[in-house]
Amino acid sequence: MAKVITSKNAGPFITSIDISFLNPELFLKAKNSGVMTVEHFAEIYGLRKEDVIGVYFVDAVMRAKISFLKSADMISGDPYCRDLFGAQQWVPLMDMEIPV
C-alpha cells in the first residue's frame, strides 16, 4: 500500500513518521480503515496513548503522518540512544495490516 515510509526526529523528544501511499484509492482505504489510530500506534510502539501526539492525513499528497514522544532510551543526543536520527522507527509499521 505504501510507496515510501520514513521516520525522523521532530526535535529531540518527538519522532515523526510519514507514509506515502501508492495511489488515492489505497490512501482512502487506509485513512478510512479505522486501523490508523492513536490507540493502535500506541500499541505498536509500546507507548501510552497520551504519548502519541497525533495521526494526520493529508489528502492533497496522499500521505499520513504519525507523531509521538520518544521513549526515555531514544532521546536524541543521549549518548546511549539506539537511533540518534529516528531513521529506523518506521520498521514496526512493515507488518501493520490494513484491510483492503
C-alpha positions in Angstrom: 0.0 0.0 0.0 2.8 2.4 0.8 5.2 3.8 -1.7 7.6 5.2 0.9 7.7 5.1 4.7 10.2 7.3 6.5 10.8 8.3 10.1 12.8 11.1 11.5 13.3 13.3 14.6 10.9 16.2 15.0 13.1 17.7 17.7 15.0 15.8 20.5 11.9 14.4 22.1 9.5 13.6 19.2 9.6 11.1 16.3 7.5 11.7 13.2 6.7 9.0 10.6 5.4 9.8 7.1 3.6 7.2 5.0 3.2 8.0 1.3 0.6 5.8 -0.5 0.8 4.3 -3.9 -2.5 5.8 -5.2 -5.6 7.7 -4.0 -7.7 4.5 -3.6 -5.2 2.9 -1.2 -4.7 6.1 0.7 -8.5 6.4 1.3 -8.8 2.7 2.3 -6.0 3.2 4.9 -7.5 6.5 6.1 -11.0 5.1 6.5 -9.9 1.6 7.8 -10.1 2.5 11.5 -6.7 0.9 11.9 -4.5 4.1 11.8 -5.5 5.4 15.2 -3.7 6.9 18.2 -4.6 3.8 20.2 -3.2 1.4 17.5 0.1 3.3 17.2 0.5 3.4 20.9 0.1 -0.4 21.0 2.6 -0.9 18.1 5.2 1.2 19.7 4.6 0.2 23.4 3.6 3.8 24.3 0.9 5.3 26.4 -2.0 6.7 24.4 -1.1 10.2 25.7 2.4 9.8 24.2 1.0 9.7 20.6 0.7 13.3 19.6 -1.4 12.6 16.6 -2.3 10.8 13.4 -2.8 13.1 10.5 -3.9 12.6 6.9 -3.0 15.0 4.1 -5.3 14.3 1.2 -3.6 16.5 -1.4 -0.4 14.4 -1.2 -1.8 11.0 -0.2 0.2 11.0 3.0 -0.3 10.0 6.6 1.8 11.4 9.4 2.2 9.9 12.9 4.0 11.8 15.6 4.8 10.5 19.1 7.0 11.2 22.1 10.2 9.3 22.2 10.8 6.8 25.0 13.4 7.7 27.5 16.0 5.4 25.8 15.6 7.1 22.4 16.0 10.8 23.3 18.2 12.4 20.6 21.6 13.4 21.9 21.7 10.8 24.7 25.0 9.0 24.5 23.2 5.6 24.6 20.4 6.4 22.1 19.8 3.5 19.8 18.6 5.6 16.9 20.1 9.1 17.0 18.2 10.4 14.0 15.0 8.4 14.4 15.5 7.0 11.0 14.7 3.4 11.9 11.4 3.9 13.7 9.2 3.1 10.7 10.2 -0.5 10.8 7.4 -1.7 13.1 4.9 -0.5 10.6 6.1 -3.0 8.0 3.8 -5.7 9.5 0.8 -3.4 10.1 -2.2 -4.8 8.3 -4.9 -2.6 6.8 -8.0 -4.3 5.3 -8.5 -3.7 1.6 
